[in-house]
Amino acid sequence: MNQNVHRVSVEIGGTEIEFETGRLAKQASGAVLVKAGDTHVLATATAGNDRDVDFLPLTVDVEERAYAAGKIPGSFFRREGRAGEKATLTARMIDRPLRPLFPKGWRRETQLVAMPISVDHVHLYDILAMNGASAALMISEIPVPVPVGAVRIGQDEDGDFVVNPAEELLEDARLDLIVAGTEEAILMVEAGAKEVSEAEILDALDIAHSAIKSLCKAQHELREKAGKPKIEITPPQVDPGMYDEITTRFGADLDHATSVEDKLERQDATNALEERIVAEFAGDPESEGYEERSKAAALAFAKAEKDVIRRRIAVDKKRPDGRATDQIRDISIEVGVAPRTHGSALFTRGQTQALSVASMGTTREEMRLDDLGLRKQKFYWHHYNFPPFSVGEAGFMRGPKRRDIGHGALAERAIVPLVPVLEEFPYTLRVVSDILESNGSSSMASVCGSSLSLMDAGVPISAACAGIAMGLIKEGDDYVVLSDIAGVEDHLGDMDFKVAGTANGITALQMDIKISGVTFDILRDALEQAKAGREFILGKMNEVISEPRPELSEYAPRISSIKIETDKIGMVIGKGGETIRALSEEFEAQIDMQEDGTVLIYAQSGAQGDALVERIRQMTKEVEVGDEYTGKVVKTTTFGAFVELSKGTDGLLHISNISPGKRAETVEDVFNRGDEVHVRVVEVDKERGRIGLRLADDPEIAGKTAEELTTVGTGDKGGDRPRRGGDRGDRGGRGGRGGRDRDRDGGNGAYRRDRR
């Protein structure tokens, strides 16, 4: 064995997770292959050149490879392209817990790459990628001080928690919870749930943190074997003298500027004060050292601004916009704001506004998934858009960013447990939330807007769903939990905790913690305060619309269904699909034939759908005495007219019955080929394979039951055909009826026509 290859392993949830380094990607700053079963993920960390920027230049990429699951990409080019949703969400989950651990002042271009190279569809690669990225940082020279472990907690229908459950279990799991953290504390939570309680969430977090500690211990062990010396870095220091002078001389001005309630006015006031202070401390722009003095003044001002806002919230219990800690901003709700859409809602909370619009389509319009997971399609999804004008800025709009994808997935996860199953409501559903204004918690506004728009569309979701974002300011042992945080509280706070759910429980959860001192008591307080806020918002929503509308929008497609025998599927489809195409064109509808004989019909109106259902029912049911049909005359003879009751099935309307009350000389005096006629079945002779008809409005059969009709007769006595001119040749041979051969099939009680 190569002495440079090092391995450590740890058992988590009954599965061995192995970390290996020294065999693959050796030129990266750190490279680790993480294995669980036959799922293998290569994770690398690389430090590049220094950049003159005032932010952390960290990039995280997850590169899915179709070969990992034995697939060929489904795109036109048959190669991987832009990262899909799963890869993007995994990259965000790697980024969120690790970013706060980088030291201030680290300005080297840094990239983390996770690449699944084998997937067994039992052990999900996202958890391995998160652990692998941390392990790669640990053995590299990049100065991240502590490792991060990640684990998934599932909960089955019996309420039992499962650590790192198999992929199949998650399809019906009550809880799918991903937790990342250090040995000291939890840093990130991402969850989807089926209305679970706050207590269950806390229990799952406790179980997760125990597993995280074991994963962190394994990463420490790997670093001891293969770690590189860490680069030493000196974080930028705030000039204490400059800071003291700013807080002393400009303290009142700073307090006033940061207390303006309106977001944009507060930003303008704060920016103007910063420009004035920096200009005073930096001095003459042409003088030596101006750039350094400007940066130092800006750094000191930023700290002074942060300290005054945090102190005001934590000590004075006064938020930037004047609210109490548990107070929700003013809420305004409208539904049906876009009249030609299927369902729409405008949800406004303070200076955050979301326009959510629901659209319904057929099951053929589902989203097809081309990733490494087991799921191949989904019939409900949410798209979130954050245009720059929502925050008063101008910028490029070139498709969704990672943040947009992440927020959309969170809102989708919140609603999924409430959407009816396809068997009960066979529609594909898409909701789009466009953020028109933003001052914090726009993803939770889109959750509320999604729920409202679906109810406005008449989608029978099981309950209304609302979301709220919680914050935290912690100074020493004192802390304050904030409900419905605004943008500045998110930026300067210690926690962003988003909770969505119904009155019965939580359906989605997302938490990012920036400090290590968040205890379970704090999390318990945050969850309880979030529950109260969620219930308040649900009350506001119920005042506008409390349940799904009883009828779908007039502009929404109507879906009807009928179940037929599987041996009749071919009859509905027809040769080469001619029958089903003809029906689709006639009724302006889409017909979706399922293998079990379920026929889904998508029509523009309920009347069209009902008419098509009736047509298919007539086509596929066994003909019985008393049935009524509107059919076309397909052939006239000297003794009567053959009427097509359904595709391939004709009945005979005898000449004596084509004109009630008087005798017609010829069939053509009354009917010609192609005429529509409303008839009623009065005879079904399965042995002879014949069906006898009478006109539905014939007074002789009016009001008669099926039993009574059997005594009426068809006018065709003993099967003898009336002859004109004594010549049977008028009818032609049995093989020459207009290109149709008729075989009497006693098994189905009908004249069958075969085109040859």
Secondary structure as UniProt FT lines:
FT   TURN            3..4
FT   STRAND          6..12
FT   TURN            13..14
FT   STRAND          15..21
FT   TURN            26..27
FT   STRAND          30..36
FT   TURN            37..38
FT   STRAND          39..50
FT   STRAND          58..62
FT   HELIX           66..69
FT   TURN            76..77
FT   HELIX           85..98
FT   HELIX           99..101
FT   TURN            104..105
FT   STRAND          108..118
FT   HELIX           125..139
FT   STRAND          149..155
FT   TURN            157..158
FT   STRAND          161..163
FT   HELIX           167..171
FT   STRAND          175..181
FT   STRAND          186..196
FT   HELIX           198..226
FT   HELIX           240..249
FT   HELIX           251..257
FT   TURN            258..259
FT   HELIX           263..282
FT   TURN            285..286
FT   TURN            288..289
FT   HELIX           290..314
FT   TURN            315..316
FT   TURN            320..321
FT   TURN            325..326
FT   STRAND          331..335
FT   TURN            339..340
FT   STRAND          343..349
FT   TURN            350..351
FT   STRAND          352..361
FT   HELIX           363..365
FT   STRAND          367..368
FT   STRAND          377..378
FT   STRAND          380..385
FT   HELIX           388..391
FT   HELIX           402..415
FT   HELIX           416..418
FT   TURN            422..424
FT   STRAND          428..437
FT   HELIX           442..457
FT   STRAND          466..475
FT   TURN            476..477
FT   STRAND          478..483
FT   HELIX           487..492
FT   STRAND          495..501
FT   STRAND          506..513
FT   HELIX           520..544
FT   TURN            554..555
FT   STRAND          558..563
FT   HELIX           566..568
FT   HELIX           569..573
FT   HELIX           575..577
FT   HELIX           578..587
FT   STRAND          589..593
FT   TURN            595..596
FT   STRAND          598..603
FT   HELIX           606..620
FT   TURN            625..626
FT   STRAND          628..637
FT   TURN            638..639
FT   STRAND          640..646
FT   TURN            647..648
FT   STRAND          649..654
FT   HELIX           655..657
FT   TURN            660..661
FT   HELIX           667..669
FT   TURN            673..674
FT   STRAND          676..685
FT   TURN            686..689
FT   STRAND          690..695
FT   TURN            696..697
FT   HELIX           699..701
FT   TURN            702..703
FT   HELIX           706..709
FT   TURN            710..712
FT   HELIX           717..719
FT   TURN            725..726
FT   HELIX           728..731
FT   TURN            734..735
FT   TURN            738..739
FT   STRAND          740..745
FT   TURN            746..749
FT   STRAND          750..755
//
